[in-house]
């Protein structure tokens, strides 16, 4: 518990870069919000940052990250962005996401080292190997992952 408080405190007092954006909302149909320091109504081109909690209600949101990875959330979904680092050196790039509820589609981008991508649900840790998939987390926290076919 003390470590958690220390992390929150260090996040609060650390200087943020002028542009902390790691991506933005590229698709929006209906209502959604991004919870950061307070709730913000989702809008096209809204900047997404690490630690954001993206939520949909009666809407859908598409996010495109700096590496061209994409996440598309359907109605009543929640995505928490735990960490995102995009570096020209692929070994230093990292992405950690948590699908808390609802349904999301994930499409990998330019990350060369897919093992540095971590996607969690309440009941699963998903390993990425250059795939396109959907993940649904139901109201009991159960996870269903479906790999989608590619051109090969």
C-alpha positions as CSV (number, residue, x, y, z in Angstrom):
1,X,0.0,0.0,0.0
2,X,2.8,2.4,0.8
3,X,4.5,1.7,-2.6
4,X,1.2,2.5,-4.4
5,X,0.9,5.8,-2.6
6,X,4.6,6.7,-3.3
7,X,4.0,6.0,-7.0
8,X,0.9,8.3,-7.1
9,X,2.8,11.0,-5.3
10,X,5.8,10.8,-7.6
11,X,3.5,10.9,-10.6
12,X,1.9,14.0,-9.2
13,X,5.1,16.0,-8.5
14,X,7.0,14.9,-11.6
15,X,7.2,17.4,-14.4
16,X,5.3,16.2,-17.5
17,X,6.8,16.9,-20.9
18,X,5.1,19.6,-22.9
19,X,3.6,17.0,-25.2
20,X,2.9,13.8,-23.3
21,X,0.7,12.4,-26.0
22,X,1.2,8.8,-26.9
23,X,-1.6,8.7,-29.4
24,X,-5.1,10.1,-30.0
25,X,-8.7,9.3,-30.6
26,X,-9.1,8.6,-34.3
27,X,-12.6,7.2,-34.3
28,X,-15.6,8.2,-32.2
29,X,-19.3,7.2,-32.5
30,X,-21.5,8.1,-29.6
31,X,-20.4,8.9,-26.1
32,X,-17.2,8.1,-24.2
33,X,-14.7,9.7,-21.9
34,X,-11.1,9.8,-20.9
35,X,-10.4,9.9,-17.1
36,X,-7.0,11.5,-16.3
37,X,-6.8,14.1,-13.6
38,X,-10.6,14.4,-14.1
39,X,-13.1,13.0,-16.6
40,X,-12.9,14.5,-20.1
41,X,-15.5,14.0,-22.8
42,X,-14.0,12.0,-25.7
43,X,-13.5,13.9,-28.9
44,X,-11.8,13.2,-32.2
45,X,-8.1,14.0,-32.1
46,X,-8.2,14.1,-28.2
47,X,-4.6,13.3,-27.0
48,X,-4.2,10.0,-25.1
49,X,-1.5,9.8,-22.4
50,X,0.0,7.1,-20.3
51,X,-2.2,6.2,-17.2
52,X,-5.4,7.3,-19.1
53,X,-8.6,5.4,-18.4
54,X,-10.7,5.3,-21.6
55,X,-14.3,4.4,-21.1
56,X,-17.3,4.1,-23.5
57,X,-20.9,4.1,-22.6
58,X,-23.3,4.3,-25.5
59,X,-20.5,4.7,-28.0
60,X,-17.3,3.4,-29.6
61,X,-13.8,4.8,-29.5
62,X,-10.8,4.1,-31.7
63,X,-7.3,5.0,-30.5
64,X,-4.2,5.1,-32.7
65,X,-0.9,5.1,-30.8
66,X,2.4,6.6,-32.0
67,X,3.6,3.3,-33.4
68,X,0.4,2.9,-35.4
69,X,-1.0,0.2,-33.0
70,X,-4.7,0.5,-32.8
71,X,-7.3,-0.2,-30.1
72,X,-11.0,0.0,-30.9
73,X,-13.4,-0.1,-27.9
74,X,-17.1,-1.1,-28.3
75,X,-20.0,0.1,-26.1
76,X,-19.6,-0.2,-22.3
77,X,-15.9,-0.9,-22.4
78,X,-12.9,0.3,-20.3
79,X,-9.2,0.4,-21.2
80,X,-6.5,1.5,-18.8
81,X,-3.2,2.5,-20.4
82,X,-0.6,1.4,-17.8
83,X,2.5,2.3,-19.8
84,X,3.5,3.3,-23.3
85,X,7.1,4.0,-24.5
86,X,7.9,4.3,-28.2
87,X,11.6,4.6,-29.0
88,X,13.4,4.3,-32.3
89,X,15.4,1.5,-30.6
90,X,12.8,-1.3,-30.5
91,X,14.3,-2.9,-27.4
92,X,13.3,0.2,-25.4
93,X,9.7,0.4,-26.6
94,X,7.1,-0.9,-24.3
95,X,3.3,-1.0,-24.1
96,X,1.2,-2.2,-21.2
97,X,-2.6,-2.1,-21.4
98,X,-5.4,-3.5,-19.3
99,X,-8.9,-4.3,-20.7
100,X,-11.1,-3.9,-17.6
101,X,-14.4,-4.6,-19.3
102,X,-16.3,-4.7,-22.5
103,X,-14.9,-5.6,-25.9
104,X,-11.8,-4.3,-27.7
105,X,-9.9,-5.0,-30.9
106,X,-6.1,-4.7,-30.8
107,X,-4.0,-4.4,-34.0
108,X,-0.2,-4.2,-33.5
109,X,1.8,-1.4,-35.0
110,X,5.5,-0.9,-35.5
111,X,6.7,-2.5,-32.3
112,X,9.4,-4.9,-33.5
113,X,9.8,-6.6,-30.2
114,X,6.3,-7.9,-29.6
115,X,7.4,-9.4,-26.3
116,X,7.4,-5.8,-24.9
117,X,3.7,-5.6,-25.3
118,X,1.6,-6.6,-22.3
119,X,-2.1,-6.8,-22.4
120,X,-4.0,-7.9,-19.3
121,X,-7.6,-8.6,-18.4
122,X,-8.9,-9.6,-14.9
123,X,-8.4,-13.3,-15.8
124,X,-5.8,-13.4,-18.6
125,X,-2.4,-12.1,-19.7
126,X,-2.2,-11.9,-23.5
127,X,1.0,-12.5,-25.4
128,X,1.4,-10.5,-28.6
129,X,3.1,-12.0,-31.6
130,X,2.1,-9.6,-34.4
131,X,-1.5,-10.5,-34.2
132,X,-4.9,-8.8,-34.7
133,X,-7.4,-10.0,-32.1
134,X,-10.5,-9.1,-30.1
135,X,-10.9,-9.5,-26.4
136,X,-14.1,-9.5,-24.4
137,X,-14.3,-9.2,-20.7
138,X,-17.7,-9.9,-19.3
139,X,-19.3,-8.6,-16.1
140,X,-17.8,-11.5,-14.1
141,X,-14.3,-10.7,-15.3
142,X,-14.1,-13.7,-17.6
143,X,-12.1,-13.2,-20.8
144,X,-12.6,-14.4,-24.3
145,X,-9.8,-13.8,-26.9
146,X,-10.4,-14.4,-30.6
147,X,-7.5,-14.2,-33.1
148,X,-8.6,-12.6,-36.3
149,X,-7.3,-13.8,-39.7
150,X,-4.7,-11.8,-41.6
151,X,-3.9,-11.7,-45.3
152,X,-1.6,-14.7,-44.9
